[in-house]
Amino acid sequence: MTNIVVLNSLAHRDLRVQAGASAKLGDNQRFVPVVIAEFPLLVTHYPVLFSKDSETGAFFCGAMLGIDEGENLFLKEGNGHEGYRPLNLQRAPFFVSGDELAIDLDHPRVGADTGQALFNDRGEATPYLESIKTAFQQLKPGIEMTKRFIETLLRLNLLEPVDIVLGFDDGSKRNLVDLYTVNQDLLRQLPDASVIELFRRGYLQLIYLLIASLKQIPVLAKMKNDRFLAA
């Protein structure tokens, strides 16, 4: 259940938010939606792939933080999040409502006892709340920009499904399905006009970042395997 209301400096002056990375507070996500502005920060840590929304069937872009559902291999309980923490994790429990910031009062991060204050004694936004506003300044337009990027890839028939099969030292295997990446063969076969279009729009660099991020898949698998060995 959610209880999302527009944030108000009078009604919510005493609210505090536990902002740190934590599995029990919602960071235990295997695949997190991301926007293209995050790509340079993401690809040094995570595979960045595409998937389809289970309800709408629309493609979206996400960073793979774990292998199994509910697993984030970069979480260090009590010690934060290793590497860049995607904006969609940073912004919880906040949303946007039109041009205003909203908050889910029933979110486990929200309370009045512990965490980051949202307003000071004068009712002004604290540095923490300002950081949330900054995150949404990237997220809100970023969602539309990412949508246009995906539409271009689909128009050029550049997305292809990829099945990721991983084996571990405990004898178990994982087959990750319903994921997509850029078809590099078709990319090389594009006519010059399409390549120029991708370059002019800044999409060619994004595509190369996506391709480079695939090198993080074996790194992620090793992190998972190391946990098996430690157990």
Steps between C-alpha positions, in 0.01 A plus 500: 500500500606856434392834642646755260440865582649828380783607729419795723746688719237555770328161512821305455753714686579226752530217247828320464615255232747216538698569185773236525517195275329201662335181381214527749431856384473417129849477353473123452424532129661283233408720203451875548356735235754764394519801268758568231665784695616236749672277244856633553469439876328162466711313249810486719304287748194334343376337183247739347230318303144536378188318613126529447247629749292201609178703484542723194754304296698820447880482501694667779868518586639363824818429692549141618613508863447134583434154359199378700178689567526724805881496486729801482860378509630854553324549831726507803254495790602768746764628258296641214496414134819408318545701184251740346149469643238545225271802525191282531646363824624837623162672459290261713254574666439810286297549182398791282141621477485743210762760584499421871689253714297227671581241764362157590417536869460121536845421363727325755759775457264766633459586867556769759770343715804416290652599169548815298288805578309648205458854631690719744347709778415775252312260274770507236609189311805329650801405286363143491166611358681723251695192385171321437378794292824483300447128440155568356641777280689218328234231529192686378636615161723193489203266476378668181851520353554130569165418340605682180835318501325162525254597226794576270665164573173321425445696178845396383434139612808507724366318807539125531415256783791362698489195726759507775598157633721497810651207688630508856740296710219359713369325189204730448419685180305812416334573167405868480236562234282785368804723462611688189812672373628668182557273199856589404483332159198708399667810644796451266264453204311826551502740205716810539198728544381300802848499655524876457157540662610292800821700528329840474247409769771371735359147477806337350700565816215361711492184287872445547457546876225235497723259312792567735278433802455138394852439634354544849292180470790266592600743775149478644509120472830492690351712778214253526738204496717656771192518723431131439860416594487720812182325613 
